[in-house]
């Protein structure tokens, strides 16, 4: 088993959790397909250090990747046209040429944000990663760390504002499908 397969199998250990996440988006039929597509996307476009932090799979990273794959699927469902051949109607799906561009752009934004977080001081970096990757609420983090929830809330608010200020233009370009303008 190669190195990529090992960390991918660690991600797959939480397969049922990923299914629950996709179902929470409102998907009732193709949740399994979306999770399988997510495995392909992270295998092709990501690396172990982005997904596994201190031996734990980053729920935040997987959540955003699942959401991106789900939206790609959802948007592609809307692009179905009817074509009439000999008075019989057939449905064809128009391929979305931006799917891979969109995923690459999304991963580029994630990498930019990760690089920014690595430049923060130890406390802010650690606190933000715990919040992003653990799935704990602010009160849950406060209970685990014995830091007041008000302090955690204010710190996270400042960190989110900092990220938003720095990467809002890139995020807007991503939402507008202007992928080549992402720094």
Buried (B, 14 or more C-beta within 10 A) or exposed (E): EEEBEEBBEBBBEBEEBBBEBBEEBEBEEBBEEBBBBBBEBBEEBBEBEBBBBEEEBBBBBBBBBBBBBBEBBBEBEEEEEEEEEEEEEEEEEEEBEBBEEBBBBBBBBBEBBBEBBEEBEEEBBEBBBBBBBBEBEBEBBBEEBEBEBEEBBEBBEEBEEBBEEEBEEBBEBBEEEEBEEBE
